């Protein structure tokens, strides 16, 4: 039996991974920005209500320009909060589940250990606050919503830390890389793989099932940005000297939006409820590099 996903987003790194990895068991109807503007609640409701034969809705869109969001707050909230709320209301009306991607940046980084789904949130910037508002709206208005928090997404597509490091290594004699922010880097392909593998199951689950709600969906293993950069170059250039790199504090790169120093996400719910653990993030880096080169 084929499960049909109505996907908002067609060109972002996660949206592209979903399309690349979908198989005969899952059909994706991907909507580009030109086809539907997620900031238009009426357009969102109309496409969810009128698209035939869909089993669940997946939101792969986001306003992800963390620093720019400080000066474009209304746009950030329109994409990250009001658009998802419109999706949640329309999914509830139609009786289909909604899957949404959120972020580790709903936390302030002050906790010494890893964050669990029920920990208090306290975003440090507009981007994090807008994503938190989207989480809350979806869980309030759709009783079959799964909100998956991810961190430090990377892939062979789009703009991300992996791509940036490879480009800078070709142009900069010394790479200064932040070494006091710590999280669990996550391959977009592994997130997409999880969504596709669970699509049929989620499409059939009733409201109230433990799978719904918040979920931390990240790869195994923790790193700083500097440690991640080291791994990228070790895997990209086996047997070759690493580029000249210098670990620096976050303060070396002042930005409009403050970054949390600790945004490690605990994945016990992923393990206990879904029976899964995503592979080490280094495996994702290695796979991405094989796709790049």
C-alpha positions as CSV (number, residue, x, y, z in Angstrom):
1,X,0.0,0.0,0.0
2,X,1.4,3.4,-1.0
3,X,1.4,6.3,1.5
4,X,1.0,9.7,0.0
5,X,2.6,12.7,1.6
6,X,1.7,16.3,0.8
7,X,5.0,18.1,1.3
8,X,5.3,21.9,1.7
9,X,8.7,22.7,0.2
10,X,10.6,21.3,-2.8
11,X,14.0,22.9,-2.9
12,X,15.4,23.0,0.6
13,X,18.0,20.5,1.8
14,X,15.5,18.4,3.7
15,X,12.8,18.6,1.0
16,X,15.2,17.5,-1.6
17,X,16.4,14.6,0.6
18,X,12.8,13.5,1.0
19,X,12.3,13.5,-2.8
20,X,15.6,11.8,-3.4
21,X,15.0,8.9,-0.9
22,X,11.3,8.3,-1.5
23,X,10.5,4.8,-2.9
24,X,7.6,2.9,-4.2
25,X,6.0,2.7,-0.8
26,X,5.8,6.5,-0.4
27,X,4.6,9.0,-2.9
28,X,5.4,12.7,-2.3
29,X,3.4,15.6,-3.7
30,X,5.9,18.4,-3.2
31,X,4.7,22.0,-3.4
32,X,7.2,24.8,-4.2
33,X,6.9,28.3,-2.9
34,X,5.6,29.4,-6.3
35,X,2.8,26.8,-6.0
36,X,1.7,27.8,-2.5
37,X,2.8,30.6,-0.2
38,X,3.0,29.2,3.3
39,X,2.4,32.8,4.7
40,X,-1.0,32.8,3.1
41,X,-3.3,30.9,5.5
42,X,-6.1,30.6,3.0
43,X,-3.8,29.1,0.3
44,X,-2.5,26.7,2.8
45,X,-5.9,25.6,3.9
46,X,-7.1,25.3,0.4
47,X,-4.3,23.0,-0.9
48,X,-4.6,20.7,2.2
49,X,-8.3,20.6,1.9
50,X,-8.5,20.1,-1.9
51,X,-5.5,17.9,-2.8
52,X,-6.9,14.4,-3.3
53,X,-5.7,11.1,-1.8
54,X,-3.2,12.3,0.9
55,X,-2.3,10.4,4.0
56,X,-0.3,13.0,5.9
57,X,1.2,16.4,5.5
58,X,4.9,17.2,5.9
59,X,6.2,20.7,6.4
60,X,9.7,21.1,5.0
61,X,9.7,24.9,4.8
62,X,11.3,27.3,7.2
63,X,12.7,30.8,7.5
64,X,16.2,29.7,8.6
65,X,18.3,32.9,8.3
66,X,19.0,33.1,12.1
67,X,20.7,36.5,12.1
68,X,18.6,38.1,9.4
69,X,15.5,37.2,11.4
70,X,16.4,39.8,14.0
71,X,15.5,42.5,11.4
72,X,12.8,40.5,9.6
73,X,10.8,39.3,12.6
74,X,7.4,39.5,10.9
75,X,8.5,37.3,8.0
76,X,10.2,34.8,10.3
77,X,6.9,34.5,12.3
78,X,4.9,34.3,9.1
79,X,6.8,31.3,7.8
80,X,7.8,29.6,11.0
81,X,4.6,30.2,13.1
82,X,1.6,31.4,11.3
83,X,2.1,29.1,8.3
84,X,2.4,26.0,10.5
85,X,-0.7,27.1,12.4
86,X,-2.6,27.2,9.2
87,X,-1.4,23.8,8.3
88,X,-2.4,22.4,11.7
89,X,-5.9,23.8,11.5
90,X,-6.4,22.5,8.0
91,X,-5.0,19.0,8.9
92,X,-7.3,18.8,11.8
93,X,-10.2,19.7,9.7
94,X,-9.3,17.1,7.1
95,X,-8.3,14.4,9.6
96,X,-4.8,13.9,8.4
97,X,-1.6,14.0,10.5
98,X,1.0,16.8,10.3
99,X,4.7,16.3,10.6
100,X,6.8,19.4,11.2
101,X,10.5,20.2,11.7
102,X,11.7,22.5,14.5
103,X,15.0,23.3,16.0
104,X,17.3,22.9,19.0
105,X,17.4,26.7,19.2
106,X,14.2,26.8,21.2
107,X,16.6,26.3,24.2
108,X,19.0,28.9,25.7
109,X,21.9,26.5,26.2
110,X,22.2,27.0,30.0
111,X,21.5,23.4,30.9
112,X,24.6,21.4,31.7
113,X,23.3,18.1,30.2
114,X,21.2,17.2,27.1
115,X,17.8,18.6,26.7
116,X,14.7,16.4,26.8
117,X,11.5,17.2,25.0
118,X,9.8,18.4,28.2
119,X,12.5,20.8,29.3
120,X,11.5,24.5,29.6
121,X,12.2,26.5,26.4
122,X,13.8,29.9,26.3
123,X,15.0,30.9,22.8
124,X,17.7,33.6,22.6
125,X,16.6,35.1,19.3
126,X,13.7,35.8,16.9
127,X,14.4,32.7,14.9
128,X,14.2,30.4,17.9
129,X,11.1,32.2,19.2
130,X,9.3,32.0,15.9
131,X,10.1,28.2,15.7
132,X,8.8,27.8,19.2
133,X,5.6,29.6,18.3
134,X,5.2,27.2,15.4
135,X,5.6,24.2,17.6
136,X,3.0,25.5,20.1
137,X,0.5,26.3,17.4
138,X,0.7,23.0,15.7
139,X,0.4,21.0,18.9
140,X,-2.5,23.1,20.0
141,X,-4.5,22.9,16.8
142,X,-3.8,19.4,15.5
143,X,-4.2,16.3,17.7
144,X,-2.1,14.2,15.4
145,X,1.0,16.4,15.1
146,X,4.6,15.3,15.3
147,X,7.1,18.1,15.8
148,X,10.7,16.9,15.3
149,X,13.5,19.1,16.7
150,X,16.8,18.8,14.8
151,X,20.2,20.4,15.1
152,X,23.0,21.5,12.8
153,X,21.5,20.0,9.6
154,X,23.9,19.3,6.8
155,X,23.6,17.7,3.4
156,X,25.0,17.8,-0.1
157,X,22.4,20.4,-1.0
158,X,22.0,24.1,-0.2
159,X,23.9,26.1,2.4
160,X,25.1,24.4,5.5
161,X,28.2,24.1,7.7
162,X,29.6,21.2,5.7
163,X,29.4,23.1,2.4
164,X,30.8,26.2,4.0
165,X,33.8,24.5,5.4
166,X,34.7,22.9,2.1
167,X,34.5,26.2,0.3
168,X,36.4,28.2,2.9
169,X,39.2,25.6,2.9
170,X,39.8,26.4,-0.8
171,X,40.1,30.2,-0.2
172,X,41.3,30.9,3.3
173,X,44.8,30.3,4.6
174,X,43.5,29.8,8.2
175,X,40.1,28.7,9.2
176,X,38.9,30.1,12.5
177,X,36.1,27.8,13.8
178,X,34.0,28.2,16.9
179,X,34.8,25.6,19.6
180,X,32.4,26.5,22.5
181,X,29.1,25.6,20.9
182,X,28.1,22.0,21.3
183,X,25.3,20.0,19.7
184,X,24.5,16.8,17.8
185,X,25.2,17.4,14.1
186,X,22.4,15.8,12.0
187,X,22.3,14.6,8.4
188,X,19.3,15.7,6.5
189,X,19.3,12.4,4.7
190,X,18.8,10.5,8.1
191,X,15.9,12.8,9.0
192,X,14.3,12.2,5.7
193,X,15.0,8.4,6.0
194,X,13.2,8.4,9.4
195,X,10.2,10.3,8.0
196,X,9.8,8.0,5.0
197,X,10.2,4.9,7.1
198,X,7.6,6.0,9.5
199,X,5.1,7.5,7.1
200,X,2.7,4.6,6.8
201,X,2.7,4.0,10.5
202,X,2.1,7.6,11.4
203,X,-0.7,8.0,8.8
204,X,-2.7,5.3,10.7
205,X,-2.0,6.3,14.3
206,X,-4.9,7.6,16.3
207,X,-4.8,10.8,18.4
208,X,-3.3,10.3,21.8
209,X,-0.7,7.8,20.6
210,X,2.7,8.4,22.3
211,X,4.4,9.0,19.0
212,X,2.6,12.4,18.6
213,X,4.0,15.6,20.2
214,X,7.6,16.7,20.5
215,X,10.5,14.5,19.3
216,X,14.2,15.1,19.4
217,X,15.5,13.7,16.1
218,X,19.3,13.9,15.8
219,X,22.2,11.7,14.9
220,X,24.2,9.9,17.5
221,X,27.2,11.7,18.9
222,X,28.1,15.2,20.1
223,X,30.6,17.7,18.7
224,X,31.6,21.4,18.7
225,X,31.8,23.2,15.4
226,X,35.6,22.9,15.4
227,X,35.4,19.1,16.0
228,X,32.8,18.8,13.2
229,X,35.2,20.7,10.9
230,X,38.0,18.4,11.8
231,X,35.9,15.3,11.0
232,X,34.8,16.8,7.7
233,X,38.4,17.4,6.5
234,X,39.6,14.0,7.8
235,X,36.9,12.3,5.8
236,X,37.1,14.5,2.8
237,X,40.9,14.3,2.5
238,X,42.0,10.9,3.9
239,X,45.8,10.7,4.4
240,X,46.3,14.4,3.6
241,X,47.2,17.2,6.0
242,X,44.2,19.1,7.5
243,X,43.8,22.7,6.6
244,X,45.2,25.2,9.1
245,X,42.5,25.6,11.7
246,X,42.2,27.6,14.9
247,X,39.6,27.0,17.6
248,X,38.0,30.3,18.7
249,X,35.2,31.3,21.1
250,X,31.7,32.3,19.9
251,X,32.7,35.9,20.8
252,X,35.2,35.9,18.0
253,X,32.3,36.2,15.5
254,X,29.8,38.7,16.9
255,X,26.4,38.2,15.3
256,X,23.0,39.8,15.7
257,X,21.5,36.6,17.2
258,X,23.1,34.9,20.2
259,X,23.8,31.2,19.9
260,X,23.3,28.7,22.7
261,X,26.6,27.1,23.9
262,X,24.9,23.8,24.6
263,X,22.0,22.6,22.5
264,X,22.5,18.9,22.8
265,X,19.2,17.0,22.4
266,X,18.4,13.8,24.3
267,X,17.0,11.0,22.1
268,X,15.5,8.6,24.7
269,X,12.0,9.2,23.3
270,X,13.2,8.3,19.8
271,X,14.7,5.1,21.2
272,X,11.8,4.1,23.5
273,X,8.8,5.1,21.4
274,X,10.1,4.5,17.9
275,X,12.7,1.8,18.7
276,X,15.3,3.7,16.7
277,X,18.7,5.5,17.0
278,X,20.0,7.5,14.1
279,X,23.6,6.5,13.2
280,X,26.6,8.6,14.3
281,X,26.8,11.9,12.6
282,X,30.2,11.1,11.1
283,X,28.6,8.4,8.9
284,X,26.3,11.1,7.6
285,X,29.3,13.4,6.8
286,X,31.0,10.5,5.0
287,X,27.9,9.8,2.9
288,X,27.4,13.5,2.1
289,X,31.0,13.8,1.0
290,X,30.6,10.9,-1.4
291,X,27.7,12.7,-2.9
292,X,29.6,16.0,-3.2
293,X,32.7,14.6,-4.8
